[in-house]
Amino acid sequence: MDAIDEKIIAELTRNARISHAELASRVPLSRNAVRQRIERLERQGLIAGYTIVRAGEDADDVVSALVLVYRQDRMRGGDVLAALKLIPEVVICEILSGDFDIMVRLEATSLERVRDIWEDIAQMPGVRDTVTALSLSRVVSRPRGGQGRAA
């Protein structure tokens, strides 16, 4: 990755929907050259959809936690799901089989924010119990789809 790639990623980080023509006016390349570089960065996994993925940067700035939620009534517990959808730090919310019926993944800016969200979830009407686990480190992180291309 060279300085131009860095500039392209910086511009896309500011505005992921910028046109190739506008981006070309900000870096010393033609529109077609910008498009080709973006496609290469996508193939390399540095750009995934409208999300810029930069390995190693800001990884320590996010506190991740899993909250397992047990509702009082699984069949009529839609209010809990609706409330979870409104929390911006909830990045994944899945209904599970087994003892706990909802798994929530939080990504927050601080441990205090995780605690606040956990308290909010635990106090929601319809929530019987929760179990929370903090993520200590990330071993695997794949872009959505999970299917890599063979080199």
N, C-alpha and C positions, 0 to 999 in steps of 0.2 A: 504494500500500500504506500503510495507516494503522497506528496503534499497536496496534489490536486484531488486525490481521493479523499484526503482528510477534509479539504474545503467542501467537497460535494456532500460528505456526511454531515459536516457542520451545518450547511445550508438546509439539508433535508431534516436535520434535527429541529431546526427553527420552524420549518414549514414543510412537512412531508408531502404536501400536495402541490408544491411549486412545479411549474411546467418546465420541460426540458429547455425550452427557449429562454425562459427567465433565468434558469440555473446557468445556462451557457453564457449569459451576459455577466454573471458574477464570477465565473472562472474562465481562464484563457483557453476555452475550447469551443468547437462548434456544437450545435444542438445534437447532431448525430454522434459525435464523440462522447458527449455527456450521456446520451442514451446507452451507448455501448459500455461505458464505465459502470453505469448503474446496473446494467444486466450482469456484468462480471461480478460486482459486489454482491448481488443477489445470489449468484451461483456459488460464491465463496461463503455464503451464510452471514455476511456482515450486514446485509439489509434483508429483513423478512417482512414482506407486506409493507405497511406504513410504519413499521417499527424499526428503529436503528438499533442494531445489536453490536455493542462494542465490548469485547471481552476484557474483563479486569477493571473496568472503570465503574465507579459508583456502586460496586457490589457490596461494599461495607456500609453504604448509606441506607440500606433497606433491611428492616427487621421482618422476617417471615415467620408465620405461625400457622399451625393447623388447629382448627377448633372443630371437635366432633360434637354434634348437637343431638340430644334426644328430646323429641317433642312429646307432649302429653297425649296428643291425638294425631297419629300419622296421617289419617285420612282427611282430617279437617284442619291441618296445620298450615294452610296456605298463607296465613298472615305472617308467619315467621319467614317464609321464603320471600314474600313481597318486601318485608323490612330489610332482609339481607341484601336484596338487589339495590337498595338505596345507599348502601355503605360503599363509598368509593374505593376503600382499601381492600374490599372483597374482590379478589381476582379470579377465584374459582369457587363455585358452590355446586355440589353434586349430592343427589339423593342416593343413599347407600342401602344395601340389605344388611341384616345383622342387628346387633344391639343398638348402635347409633344410626340414625337415619339421615343425617345431613353432615357432609364434610365441607368445611369452609377453609379456604386458604386466604390468609391475610398478608398483604405486603404494605407495611407502614414505615413512616420515617423515624419512629422511635419506639422503644419498649413501652414507654408511657402510653403512647397511642394504641398499641396492641392491647394493653391492659384496659384502657377505656372502652375499646370496641368489645373486648371479652365481657366486661361488666354490662354493657348495653345488651349484648346477646343473651347473657345469663338472666337478665331481668325482663326479657321479652315475654309478654303473655303467650302461653303455649309451650314455652321451653321448660322441660323438666330438669335437665342436667346437661353439663358440658364437660369435656375434657380438652385441655389445651396443651399443645406441645410446640415449643419454639424450635425453629430450624437453626442448627449450629453451623452447618456448612452445606454447600450444594455440590454434589458429586457429578450429577448429570444434568444438563440443561439443553434441551433440544428445541428448535423452532417447531411451531405447530405443524402437524402432519407427520413428524417423526421419521419420515423416510428420507434417508440421505442418498445421494447419488454416488455410485462407485467412481473412483478417480481413474 
